[in-house]
Amino acid sequence: MTSKIIYNVTIQVENDIAEEWLHWMKNTHIPDVMDTGMFESYQISRIIKDSPEGVNYAVQYICPDMKTLHQYQIKHAQKLQAEHAQKYQGKFVAFRTLMEIIAKS
């Protein structure tokens, strides 16, 4: 049995764009990612942390397996990440983490 994969993107956005960024993520970017057909579900969370530099979020996409995630990275990730980078250039910092689900209630 293969474990599902969480593709986690942690992003800090500057305070002055946080509201507009969140709207764009929920209405444009995340739907575009989900339309690739590579992920089963997603969630977006605000990280509870006071920061003068900006607002922190974690966007987690659930992928059925590493093979599917690899296909996403080859076929779609570069284009979608470039759209985000171009729209919010210099206004965010992001890093990505892969996690394997080993138990779930």
N, C-alpha and C positions, 0 to 999 in steps of 0.2 A: 504494500500500500504506500503510495507516495503522499507526502505531506503537502498541504497547501502552503503557499508562499505569500508573505506580506511584503509588498513593495512600499516602503515608507519613505516619504519625502518630507523632510523637516525644513521649514522655510521661515525666515524672519523677514518681515516686510516693514518698511519705514512707516511711522505713524501716519504721515500725511496721505498715504495711498491705501492704508489698510482696509477701509470700508469699500472702496472701489475695487481693490484687488480681490477681496472675498466675493463680491458680487460677480466679477468676471470668472473667478474659479468655479463657482457654483453653477453659473449659467452658460459658460463657454468651454473653459479648459477641461474640467472634469467630464462633462458630457462627451467632448471630443476623445478623451482617453477611453472612456467606456465604450464609445462607438467602434473602437478597434476590435472589439469582441474578445480581447485577451484576458479581461478581468471579470470576475463573478460579481463583485460588489466593491464598495469603497466606503470610507468614512473620513470626515474632516473634523479635526478637533483643534481648539485653541489651547495652547500650552499655558497653564496657569503660572505665570512668572512675570513679575514686574521688570520691565526693561526700558531704559530711556532710549535705546536704539531702535525699538520697534515692537511689533506684535508678532508672536511666534505661533505657528500652526504646524500640525502634523497631518498629512494627507496619506491615508493608508488604502492601498488597492489590494484586494485579495485575488491571487492568481492560482489556478488549479495545480500548477507544477512549474519546475524550473525550465523545462523545455518551452512552455508557453511564454514564460517571462522572457526567455532568450529571444524568441521570435518577436515579441513586442520591442525589445531593445534594438533588434536588427531593422525591423520594418517601420517603426513608428516613433520611437523615443526621440531621435535626433530632431525631427521636424517639430514635434510638439514642444520640446524643450526650447528650441530656437524661437518659436512664437512667443513663449513666455518671456524669454530673455530679451527679445526685441521690444516687447511691450513695456517691460518694467526694468529696463537696463539701468544698473547702478542703484536701484531702489530695493534690492532684496539680496539675501544670502540663502543658499539652499545646499543641503546635502542629502544623499540617498542612502538607505540602509535596507538590506534584505534580511528578512526573518523567516524562519521555518516554524509553522504551528505544530507543536508536538502534543498539546492537549487542549481541549476546549470543552466548556460545559454546555 
